[in-house]
Amino acid sequence: MSTKISMTDAAYSCMEKRKREIEFTKLWDDVAKAMDIPPEQLVRKKRQFYSELMMDSRFAALKGNKWDLRSRRKFEELHAADEDLDDSDDDTEDSDEAEAVDLASDEESY
């Protein structure tokens, strides 16, 4: 009887052994090797894996496309990255407003 594990479960197992953050490409290589993913499926599965990793609350995305287990990270580390993203969104909104076209209100301007 063969039991299949998910790609994120394989990633969790790999990361538990490492004890520190890992670049996504190295993590993917480890997962693909551990799960023996056929070469013709590597590209499609890599995209799927990245999406699943983003959605799995056990993992934390770090700067430089590195990943770690959320349980090994301090609250401040994880949420400082969220604040950086929020700040960049504010900058985008300000620049959009600055580029907005000022339309005249009277009909003669058309």
Number of C-alpha atoms within 10 A of each C-alpha: 3 4 4 9 9 12 21 19 15 20 22 19 13 16 19 13 8 11 11 12 17 19 15 17 12 11 20 20 14 16 23 21 12 14 14 10 12 10 9 8 10 15 10 9 17 17 11 12 19 14 11 14 21 14 12 12 11 15 20 21 18 15 9 9 10 15 20 24 19 16 11 14 14 9 10 9 12 14 11 11 14 11 11 10 11 11 11 10 11 11 10 11 10 10 10 10 9 10 8 8 7 7 8 9 8 7 6 6 7 7
